[in-house]
């Protein structure tokens, strides 16, 4: 099997928000193999706390259904309100999202497809600087 050709985006920061540990670990490993810097959290609450503490990311990839006080849709809404230039991709196996400002990837997905989807979104923003919550909050 020939691996998919992917653009290398060294140093691009992706926040993966996924409560399914094995899925999160596998996706994060594939993103790291594509030379992305990856931060992992198991809930939207943890992701929000990370960004509020000044964590810098280029893109947030989040499941919709997660434990905690907020789900992925609420996280995306908060991000759009507080950090309007931050790219967000939501994913779910039980929900379908049709919001124009948020990209959506249905589960189950192939890891190569998910990584390519994320890299494509990052490539569109490659000219941007890393989103630094401390400077934009």
N, C-alpha and C positions, 0 to 999 in steps of 0.2 A: 504494500500500500504506500502510495506517495503522499507525504504530508502536504497540506494546503499551503500555498505561498501566502505569506502574510507580511504586511508592512511591519517593520520594527519601529516601535515608538518608545525608545529608551527614555526612562524617567517619567513617563506619563503615569499619573496616579489614579487608581481606580479603587473606590470603596465598594466592596462586595458585602451586601446585607442579606444574609440567608441563614435561617434557623436550622436547616438540615445540614448538619456538620459535614458529612461526607461529600455532599454536593458542593458546599462552600469550599472545602479543601481542594477538590478536584478542579473546580473552575479557577480558583486562585492560582493553583499550580500551572495551569495552561496559560493564564495571563502573564505569570512571571516568566514562563518560557518564551513569551512574545516580548519580553523585556519591559513589561509594565511593572511599576511599583504597586503593590496591592496591600490594602488595609482590609481586614476582615472583621465583621461584627455579626452577632447572632440575632440582633433585633433592630428595629427602627429606632427604638429609644437609645440604644448604644451608639448607633450611627449619628443621631442628632447630637448626643453628648460630645462625640468626637469632633464634630464640626463646630459646635459651640465653644469647644476648648481651643479652637484655632487650627484644627487639622486641615491640611491643604490637599485638595483632590481636584482632578479634572472631570471625573464622571462618577456618578453613583449608580450601581446596578443593584436593584432591590427586589426581593420577593414581595408580593402583596400580602399574603397571609402569614403572619408571624405572631408569636406571643408578645405580650407587653401592652403598654398603654396606647400605642399607636401602630397602625399597620403601614404597609408600603405606600398606599394612596395618600394617607395623611402626611407621611414623610415627604412625598413628592410635592404635595400642596405647600407644606412649610418651606421646602427648599425653593419652590418657585417664588414664594412671597419674600423670603429673606435673601436668597442668592439667585436672582433671576437668570444669570448667565451660566449657571452650573448645568451641565448635561445630566439627564436622568433617564434611566431605562428601567421599566418595571417588568416583572415576570410573574406568571401564575399558571397553574394547571386547572384552576377552578373559576377564575375570573377572566373576563376579556375587557380590555381598556380601550376606549375610543376618545381619548383626550388629545387634541391637536398638538399640545406642547410637550407631551411625554411619549417617548418611544416605548413599544411593548413587544416582548418576546414570549410566546406561549410555551409552556412546559407540556410535555417533556421536550427538551431540546438536545441536540447533539452538542457536545462541548466545543467541537471545532466551529460549528455554526454560531454558538453564543459568543465565542471569542472573536470571530470575524465581525459579528454584529457590533460588538463593543469597539473593536479596532476601527471599524468604519466610522462610528460616531466620533471617536477620538481624532481620526484623520480629518474630519470636517472642521475640527477645532484646533488643528495642529499649530496654527499661527497664534493662537491665544496663549497667554501665560497660564501657569498653574493657578487654579482658583484657590485663593488663600482666604479662608473664612475670617481670620483675624483682621485682615485689611478691608474686608467688604461687609463686616457685620455691624 
